[in-house]
């Protein structure tokens, strides 16, 4: 097999891997970068009006032959595998040929399609095959087995790719301190040992930190925070981080508070409710929904007015929130400050704001409005977060169990650190092919 990591050997995000064998070719992930070369955040809106071939030439898009809508001269890939619904793993899918066949989990597909309503990355998936953990499927001469992994994204998968006696394992993004710790145990008990190459994510290798909190730790700490708060408790998180939503919902229940979510979060939970036992409006108690004008306008523009009305009976108004400040845990984000948040009465210094995402995002311009609001109100902000990625100890556990013939760094800013920790490391460069 011939392996090319088009992006990801020296950065976190923008993942894209191509594997070729005889007359078959697949691509795993086609993600959008998180940062530019200068370290500034990558903003897709700055590139969306630039022609695709120019983006390839400028190395914004990975140079994968036959995958893009404008490239009909080269043979199309036999399939595109998407590991999970984080934009740094699927975000450039909108540039693909319309006949591209996707292989992805049902939950991943639903999240990508819902995200397309609210983001500039308008991804339409016409041809696809839903995949299930530990159920092998065939793409050309490849036999591919997905494995459900514990990650901050719902329905995240690793992929074992086999063909003509060779085996490559793509770890995807994973951890073992979330709400699915059993996923890693099952993966390690099932995946074959002594594979030819392991592509192993190393997001946390460049970050010196202590022991990771578990999601249960997050839940317990939020319970303590809520009990010490005499006013509303605001929480800021990714609404697609289902594990975190569950943690916060459970904390709200334990403190007898309403869990107040925006219509976008309500849609996400509703879309996934038949795939997992997760809280959602209509079945789980103490969930109420608010309707920021900016989100509602966007839904209406995209023809999603029915998505708004389906949650009407769970609506909570600004006036009702003002009257029940000490009974509420509420999801907030910068985009609702002027249209909704600033109009809630009675918010004072006794309120608490819990920030539950990577701290690097606090520097983004998109966070300015919310942080300014908290400062003006004198609201105390608490950081409460745990990573969606594996610790060094967890990475060691995988390598010791899988025993790969070679280990290839991916999804990391510190590939040089692998050799200090693991045996048989081969460090690649973006766009350079290697025969396995």
C-alpha positions as CSV (number, residue, x, y, z in Angstrom):
1,X,0.0,0.0,0.0
2,X,1.1,3.6,-0.7
3,X,0.4,6.1,2.1
4,X,0.4,9.9,1.8
5,X,-0.5,12.2,4.6
6,X,-1.5,15.3,2.8
7,X,-1.9,17.3,6.0
8,X,-1.4,16.6,9.6
9,X,2.2,15.5,10.1
10,X,3.1,18.7,11.8
11,X,-0.1,20.4,12.8
12,X,-3.4,19.7,14.7
13,X,-6.3,19.8,12.3
14,X,-6.7,19.8,8.6
15,X,-6.3,16.1,8.6
16,X,-6.2,14.3,5.2
17,X,-4.7,10.9,4.4
18,X,-4.6,9.1,1.1
19,X,-4.1,5.3,0.8
20,X,-3.6,3.7,-2.6
21,X,-3.2,0.0,-3.5
22,X,-3.1,-1.3,-7.1
23,X,-6.2,0.2,-8.8
24,X,-8.0,1.3,-5.6
25,X,-7.7,4.6,-3.7
26,X,-9.3,6.0,-0.6
27,X,-9.0,9.2,1.4
28,X,-9.5,9.4,5.1
29,X,-10.8,12.9,6.3
30,X,-10.5,16.1,4.4
31,X,-10.3,18.7,7.2
32,X,-10.1,22.4,7.4
33,X,-7.0,23.8,9.2
34,X,-7.5,25.2,12.7
35,X,-4.7,27.7,12.4
36,X,-2.7,29.4,9.6
37,X,1.1,29.0,9.3
38,X,1.6,32.2,11.3
39,X,-0.4,30.7,14.2
40,X,-3.5,32.9,13.7
41,X,-6.9,31.1,13.5
42,X,-7.9,29.9,10.1
43,X,-11.1,31.7,9.0
44,X,-12.8,30.0,6.0
45,X,-14.7,33.2,5.2
46,X,-11.4,34.7,4.0
47,X,-11.0,32.0,1.3
48,X,-14.5,31.0,0.2
49,X,-14.5,33.3,-2.8
50,X,-11.1,32.0,-4.1
51,X,-11.1,29.4,-6.9
52,X,-10.4,25.9,-5.8
53,X,-7.4,25.3,-8.1
54,X,-5.8,28.4,-6.6
55,X,-6.4,27.1,-3.1
56,X,-4.6,23.9,-4.0
57,X,-1.7,25.8,-5.5
58,X,-1.5,27.9,-2.4
59,X,-1.5,24.7,-0.3
60,X,-4.8,25.7,1.5
61,X,-6.5,22.6,0.0
62,X,-4.6,19.3,0.0
63,X,-3.4,18.2,-3.4
64,X,-5.4,15.0,-3.8
65,X,-5.9,14.0,-7.5
66,X,-9.4,13.4,-8.8
67,X,-11.3,14.4,-5.7
68,X,-12.3,17.9,-6.5
69,X,-15.2,19.1,-8.6
70,X,-12.9,20.8,-11.2
71,X,-10.5,17.8,-11.5
72,X,-12.2,15.4,-13.9
73,X,-9.0,14.4,-15.7
74,X,-7.8,12.2,-12.9
75,X,-9.6,9.0,-11.7
76,X,-11.9,9.7,-8.8
77,X,-11.1,8.2,-5.4
78,X,-13.1,5.0,-4.6
79,X,-14.3,6.4,-1.3
80,X,-14.0,9.2,1.3
81,X,-14.0,8.1,4.9
82,X,-14.9,10.7,7.6
83,X,-13.8,9.8,11.1
84,X,-16.0,12.3,12.9
85,X,-17.9,15.6,12.6
86,X,-15.3,18.1,13.7
87,X,-14.6,20.6,10.9
88,X,-10.9,20.0,11.1
89,X,-11.7,16.5,9.7
90,X,-14.4,17.2,7.2
91,X,-14.5,20.9,6.5
92,X,-13.3,20.9,2.9
93,X,-15.9,18.4,1.8
94,X,-17.8,21.2,0.0
95,X,-15.1,21.3,-2.7
96,X,-15.5,17.6,-3.7
97,X,-16.9,16.0,-6.8
98,X,-20.6,15.5,-6.5
99,X,-20.2,11.8,-7.2
100,X,-17.9,11.3,-4.2
101,X,-19.0,8.4,-2.1
102,X,-18.8,9.0,1.6
103,X,-18.4,6.4,4.3
104,X,-19.3,7.7,7.7
105,X,-21.4,7.1,10.8
106,X,-25.0,8.1,10.7
107,X,-24.5,10.4,13.7
108,X,-21.6,12.0,11.9
109,X,-23.6,12.6,8.7
110,X,-26.4,14.2,10.7
111,X,-24.1,16.6,12.5
112,X,-22.3,17.6,9.4
113,X,-25.6,18.4,7.6
114,X,-26.9,20.4,10.6
115,X,-23.6,22.3,10.9
116,X,-23.9,23.3,7.2
117,X,-27.0,25.4,8.1
118,X,-25.0,27.5,10.5
119,X,-21.5,27.6,8.9
120,X,-19.9,28.8,5.7
121,X,-18.8,25.2,4.9
122,X,-21.9,24.0,3.0
123,X,-21.4,20.3,2.8
124,X,-24.0,18.2,0.9
125,X,-23.6,14.5,1.1
126,X,-25.4,12.8,-1.9
127,X,-23.8,9.4,-2.0
128,X,-22.9,7.6,1.2
129,X,-22.8,4.4,3.1
130,X,-23.4,4.5,6.8
131,X,-20.8,2.6,8.8
132,X,-21.0,0.8,12.2
133,X,-18.3,0.0,14.7
134,X,-16.6,-3.3,14.2
135,X,-18.6,-4.0,11.0
136,X,-16.1,-4.4,8.1
137,X,-17.0,-3.0,4.7
138,X,-15.3,-3.1,1.2
139,X,-14.1,-0.2,-0.9
140,X,-12.3,-1.4,-4.0
141,X,-9.6,-3.7,-2.9
142,X,-9.7,-2.4,0.7
143,X,-11.4,-4.0,3.6
144,X,-12.1,-1.4,6.2
145,X,-13.1,-1.9,9.8
146,X,-14.3,1.2,11.8
147,X,-14.0,1.3,15.6
148,X,-16.1,3.6,17.8
149,X,-13.7,5.7,19.9
150,X,-14.2,7.9,23.0
151,X,-13.8,11.5,21.8
152,X,-15.4,14.9,22.4
153,X,-17.2,14.4,19.0
154,X,-20.2,12.1,18.9
155,X,-19.8,9.0,16.7
156,X,-16.0,9.2,16.3
157,X,-14.2,6.3,14.6
158,X,-10.7,4.8,14.1
159,X,-10.2,2.9,10.8
160,X,-8.3,-0.3,10.2
161,X,-7.5,-0.5,6.4
162,X,-6.4,-3.9,5.0
163,X,-5.4,-4.9,1.5
164,X,-3.3,-7.7,0.0
165,X,-1.8,-8.7,3.3
166,X,-1.0,-5.2,4.5
167,X,-2.7,-3.3,7.4
168,X,-2.8,0.4,8.3
169,X,-4.5,1.7,11.4
170,X,-5.7,5.3,11.5
171,X,-6.4,6.2,15.1
172,X,-8.5,9.3,14.5
173,X,-9.0,11.5,17.5
174,X,-9.6,9.7,20.8
175,X,-9.2,9.6,24.6
176,X,-10.3,7.3,27.5
177,X,-11.5,9.8,30.1
178,X,-14.8,10.7,28.5
179,X,-18.2,9.0,28.9
180,X,-17.2,6.1,26.7
181,X,-14.1,4.7,28.4
182,X,-15.2,1.2,27.4
183,X,-14.8,2.1,23.7
184,X,-11.0,2.0,24.0
185,X,-11.0,-1.3,25.9
186,X,-13.2,-2.9,23.2
187,X,-11.0,-1.4,20.4
188,X,-7.8,-2.8,22.0
189,X,-9.3,-6.2,22.5
190,X,-10.5,-6.5,18.9
191,X,-7.9,-4.7,16.7
192,X,-5.2,-7.1,15.3
193,X,-1.7,-6.9,16.7
194,X,1.5,-6.3,14.8
195,X,-0.1,-4.1,12.1
196,X,2.2,-2.7,9.5
197,X,1.6,1.0,10.3
198,X,-0.2,2.9,13.0
199,X,-1.1,6.6,12.3
200,X,-1.4,7.9,15.9
201,X,-2.8,11.2,16.9
202,X,-0.7,13.2,19.4
203,X,-2.6,16.4,20.1
204,X,-1.5,16.7,23.7
205,X,2.2,15.8,23.2
206,X,3.0,19.5,22.8
207,X,1.1,20.6,25.8
208,X,2.5,20.1,29.3
209,X,-0.4,19.4,31.6
210,X,-1.4,17.4,34.6
211,X,-3.9,14.5,34.8
212,X,-7.0,14.9,32.7
213,X,-10.3,15.4,34.4
214,X,-12.9,12.8,33.5
215,X,-16.4,13.9,32.4
216,X,-17.7,12.7,35.8
217,X,-15.1,15.0,37.4
218,X,-16.5,17.9,35.3
219,X,-20.1,17.0,36.4
220,X,-19.1,16.9,40.1
221,X,-17.3,20.2,39.9
222,X,-20.2,21.9,38.2
223,X,-22.5,20.6,40.9
224,X,-20.3,22.3,43.4
225,X,-20.1,25.6,41.4
226,X,-23.9,25.7,41.0
227,X,-24.5,25.0,44.7
228,X,-22.3,28.0,45.6
229,X,-24.0,30.3,43.1
230,X,-27.0,32.5,44.2
231,X,-27.8,33.6,40.7
232,X,-27.9,32.2,37.1
233,X,-25.0,30.0,36.0
234,X,-24.0,30.5,32.4
235,X,-22.1,27.8,30.6
236,X,-20.1,28.1,27.3
237,X,-19.3,25.0,25.4
238,X,-19.5,23.3,22.0
239,X,-23.1,22.2,21.5
240,X,-21.7,19.2,19.5
241,X,-19.8,18.0,22.6
242,X,-22.5,15.6,23.6
243,X,-20.5,14.2,26.6
244,X,-20.2,17.7,28.0
245,X,-23.9,18.5,27.5
246,X,-24.7,15.3,29.4
247,X,-22.3,16.3,32.2
248,X,-23.9,19.7,32.5
249,X,-27.5,18.4,32.2
250,X,-26.8,15.9,35.0
251,X,-25.3,18.6,37.1
252,X,-28.4,20.8,36.6
253,X,-30.7,18.0,37.6
254,X,-28.7,17.3,40.8
255,X,-29.0,20.9,41.8
256,X,-32.7,21.1,40.8
257,X,-32.1,23.7,38.1
258,X,-33.5,24.1,34.6
259,X,-31.1,23.4,31.8
260,X,-31.8,26.2,29.3
261,X,-30.4,25.5,25.8
262,X,-30.7,27.5,22.6
263,X,-32.6,26.2,19.5
264,X,-29.3,25.1,17.8
265,X,-28.4,22.8,20.8
266,X,-32.0,21.5,20.9
267,X,-31.7,20.6,17.2
268,X,-28.5,18.7,17.7
269,X,-29.9,16.6,20.6
270,X,-33.1,16.0,18.7
271,X,-31.1,14.8,15.6
272,X,-29.2,12.2,17.7
273,X,-31.9,11.1,20.1
274,X,-32.5,7.8,18.3
275,X,-28.8,6.9,18.1
276,X,-28.0,7.2,21.9
277,X,-29.6,7.7,25.2
278,X,-29.0,11.5,25.4
279,X,-31.1,14.3,27.0
280,X,-33.4,16.2,24.7
281,X,-36.5,18.4,24.9
282,X,-39.7,16.4,25.0
283,X,-38.5,13.3,26.9
284,X,-36.0,14.5,29.5
285,X,-37.3,16.8,32.3
286,X,-36.1,20.3,33.2
287,X,-35.0,21.2,29.6
288,X,-36.2,24.5,28.2
289,X,-35.3,26.1,24.9
290,X,-34.7,29.8,24.1
291,X,-34.8,31.3,20.6
292,X,-32.1,33.9,19.8
293,X,-33.2,36.0,16.9
294,X,-29.9,35.5,15.0
295,X,-30.2,31.7,15.0
296,X,-33.9,31.8,14.1
297,X,-33.3,34.2,11.2
298,X,-30.6,31.8,9.9
299,X,-32.8,28.8,10.1
300,X,-35.6,30.6,8.3
301,X,-33.2,31.7,5.5
302,X,-32.2,28.0,5.1
303,X,-35.8,26.8,5.0
304,X,-35.7,25.4,8.5
305,X,-38.7,27.2,10.0
306,X,-40.2,23.8,11.0
307,X,-37.1,23.2,13.1
308,X,-38.0,26.2,15.2
309,X,-41.7,25.4,15.7
310,X,-41.0,21.9,16.9
311,X,-39.6,23.2,20.1
312,X,-42.2,25.9,20.7
313,X,-43.8,24.2,23.6
314,X,-40.5,24.1,25.5
315,X,-39.9,27.8,25.0
316,X,-38.6,30.0,27.9
317,X,-38.7,33.7,27.5
318,X,-36.3,36.4,28.7
319,X,-38.9,37.5,31.2
320,X,-39.2,34.0,32.6
321,X,-35.5,33.7,32.9
322,X,-35.3,37.0,34.7
323,X,-37.8,35.7,37.2
324,X,-36.0,32.4,37.8
325,X,-32.3,33.4,37.7
326,X,-31.3,31.2,40.7
327,X,-33.1,28.2,39.1
328,X,-31.3,28.1,35.8
329,X,-28.1,26.8,34.1
330,X,-28.0,28.4,30.7
331,X,-25.9,27.9,27.6
332,X,-24.5,31.2,26.2
333,X,-22.3,32.3,23.3
334,X,-21.1,35.7,21.9
335,X,-23.6,35.7,19.1
336,X,-26.6,36.1,21.5
337,X,-25.2,38.9,23.7
338,X,-26.9,41.9,22.0
339,X,-30.1,40.1,20.8
340,X,-30.9,38.1,24.0
341,X,-28.4,38.0,26.8
342,X,-28.1,41.7,27.5
343,X,-31.9,42.0,27.8
344,X,-32.2,39.6,30.7
345,X,-32.9,41.6,33.9
346,X,-31.4,41.0,37.3
347,X,-28.0,39.5,36.3
348,X,-25.4,40.7,38.7
349,X,-22.1,39.9,40.3
350,X,-23.6,36.9,42.0
351,X,-23.9,35.2,38.6
352,X,-21.3,32.7,37.5
353,X,-19.9,32.0,34.0
354,X,-18.4,28.5,33.3
355,X,-16.1,28.3,30.3
356,X,-15.8,24.7,29.0
357,X,-13.7,24.7,25.9
358,X,-10.1,24.8,25.0
359,X,-8.6,28.0,26.5
360,X,-7.0,29.0,23.3
361,X,-10.4,29.9,21.9
362,X,-10.6,32.7,24.5
363,X,-8.2,34.7,22.3
364,X,-10.5,34.5,19.3
365,X,-12.3,37.7,18.2
366,X,-15.5,35.7,18.3
367,X,-15.3,35.5,22.1
368,X,-14.9,39.3,22.7
369,X,-18.6,40.1,23.0
370,X,-19.2,37.5,25.6
371,X,-16.1,38.2,27.7
372,X,-16.9,41.9,27.6
373,X,-20.5,41.2,28.8
374,X,-19.2,39.2,31.7
375,X,-16.7,41.9,32.6
376,X,-19.3,44.7,32.5
377,X,-21.6,42.7,34.8
378,X,-18.8,41.7,37.1
379,X,-19.5,38.1,36.6
380,X,-16.9,35.6,37.8
381,X,-15.6,33.3,35.1
382,X,-14.5,29.8,35.9
383,X,-12.6,27.5,33.4
384,X,-13.9,23.9,33.6
385,X,-12.8,21.7,30.7
386,X,-11.1,18.5,29.8
387,X,-9.5,17.6,26.5
388,X,-11.1,15.4,23.8
389,X,-7.7,13.8,23.1
390,X,-5.6,11.1,24.6
391,X,-3.0,11.6,27.3
392,X,0.5,10.2,26.8
393,X,-0.4,7.3,29.1
394,X,-3.3,6.4,26.9
395,X,-1.2,6.7,23.8
396,X,1.3,4.3,25.4
397,X,-1.4,1.9,26.2
398,X,-2.5,1.8,22.5
399,X,1.1,1.3,21.2
400,X,1.9,-1.4,23.7
401,X,-1.3,-3.3,22.8
402,X,-1.2,-2.9,19.0
403,X,2.6,-3.3,18.6
404,X,2.8,-1.7,15.2
405,X,5.8,-2.4,13.0
406,X,6.1,1.4,12.4
407,X,4.4,4.3,14.2
408,X,3.6,7.5,12.2
409,X,2.8,10.8,14.0
410,X,-0.3,12.6,12.9
411,X,-2.5,15.4,14.2
412,X,0.3,16.8,16.3
413,X,2.5,19.9,16.5
414,X,5.3,17.8,18.2
415,X,6.1,14.8,16.0
416,X,9.7,15.0,17.2
417,X,8.6,13.9,20.7
418,X,7.3,10.6,19.5
419,X,10.8,9.1,19.3
420,X,11.3,9.9,23.0
421,X,8.3,7.9,24.0
422,X,7.6,5.2,21.4
423,X,9.7,2.6,19.4
424,X,9.7,2.3,15.6
425,X,8.7,5.9,14.9
426,X,8.8,7.1,11.3
427,X,8.3,10.9,10.9
428,X,6.7,11.9,7.6
429,X,6.2,15.2,5.9
430,X,3.0,16.5,4.4
431,X,2.5,15.4,0.8
432,X,5.4,12.8,0.8
433,X,4.3,9.3,0.0
434,X,5.6,6.1,1.7
435,X,5.2,2.5,0.7
436,X,3.9,0.3,3.5
